Amino acid sequence: MTRPLVMLVLAAASFLAAQGTGIRLFFHLSYLLLALLALALLWAWLNLRGLAVERETLTQRATVGEYARERISLQNRWLLPKLWIELRDESELPQHGAGFVASLGGGERGRWLVRTLCTRRGRFRLGPAVLFSGDPFGIVRLRRRIPSTSEILVYPPMVALPTFTLPGADLPGGQATHARTFNVSPNVSTVREYAPGDSMNRIHWRSTARTGRLMVKEFELDPSAEVYLVLDMQERAVVRAPQLTVPVGDERTLGPWWARSPQLRHELTASLDSTEEYAVMATASLARTLLGQNRVLGLVAWGQHHEVIPAEREARQLFKILEALAVLRAESAQTLAEVLVAESSRFGRHCSLVVITASLDERWVAALQQQLHRGVRAVVLFVDPQSFGGWRDPEPLLRHLAELRVPTYRLKQGQNLAEALQSPLSMGAAVVYRA
């Protein structure tokens, strides 16, 4: 029973007692209780008026393991002081604790800096805020919602892979051939004077301004093989572990934030509770590593929507991939085999595929074999579902990949990703590409 209701019951009881006994004291007591309740309601209502909440998101983008910062301002626009105001934040960001209690004088403004450890990837809403206040007697407690919101995007965690290179890096692609071409390519070899028939978009304006004559760019062939990260986001292929088992004190497994404290360790590793999250972490780490090696990289992932990022080498490509991975969820009904077949027109000859999957359905291996026959190179990063509590043995599928001479890396729960990608599984001659 709430306190205002108790006050009403007491006032009613006093009034009935006064009617039955005729004692004036009970009349006065009932009137006093009603007046006190009305005063408490008015006090709490006025205490929530004239307030403005402003939130400034200092961190628009963050990575799992980093801190997101936000500044919240609470201003009293009235001359009437506010004795106590409680602010509670209803943000979607996990572990976001932006609540505080404040007292403000007339026209006063309070500012608070909130730091939140990002433990989950995704796009999260910050806000709205809910203000609570009451009267000095503690009888009434009212609330007021302030619709002030913003957003933050949390990227998946990434692990440095200093020793990882695609096994097929010595195949065609990866270096300029120093052969002139009439097509526009990323490699500019030199500039020359304009000749009739040259396209206007090949004019090099800086050289033109410096020499006072029209100068055009000469390009070289860029046969760099495209690399596509193919991430399997089929819902049925996901295996969730009941509890993450990571070696205690192993900072290399997930990043430098691993050994900060046991509590943070538990919160951060809870985000890697499934083959889905491990696959996304591996994909993000591979994207950063391959783009750092100046590879032409793209992404194919069919999750809750079809996410296809064409292969490019621009500076923003990594952020495009990370933004896609941040919100992608394993909610697809399409199998990896169907994805490989549907996107086969995108994979040209000498294109390299890096397939990241936990699927034990061997139909995707047959679909991959079709791509190999077309001249596509492939590497498989297999996230072992058995290590996450799955009951099926992955050895038959791995032997099938070995027969196809596909370099395969096996990532188990709690294993250091950099160590898992140091060398493919031992397959003898099967791990060597034949040019």
ABEGO torsion letter per residue (X at the ends): XBAAAAAAAAAAAAAAAAAAAGBAAAAAAAAAAAAAAAAAAAAAAAAABGBBBBBBBABABBBBGBBBBBBBBBBBABABBBABBBBBBABABBGBBABBBBBBBBGBBBBBBBBBBBABBEBBBBOBBBBBBBBAAGABBBBBBBBBBBBBBBBBBBBBBAABBBAAAABBEGBBAGBBBABBBABBABBBBBBBGBBAAABBAAAAAAAGBBBBBBBBBBABBBBBBBBBABAAABBBBABBBBBBGBAAAAEAAAAABAAAAAAAAAABABAAAAAAAAAAAAAAAAAAAGBBBBBBBBBABBBBBBBBABAAAAAAAAAAAAABBBABABBAAAAAAAAAAABBBGBBBBBBBABABAAAAAAAAAAAAAGBBBBBBBBBAAAAGBABBAAAAAAAAAAAGBBBBBBBBGBBAAAAAABBBBAEAAABBBX
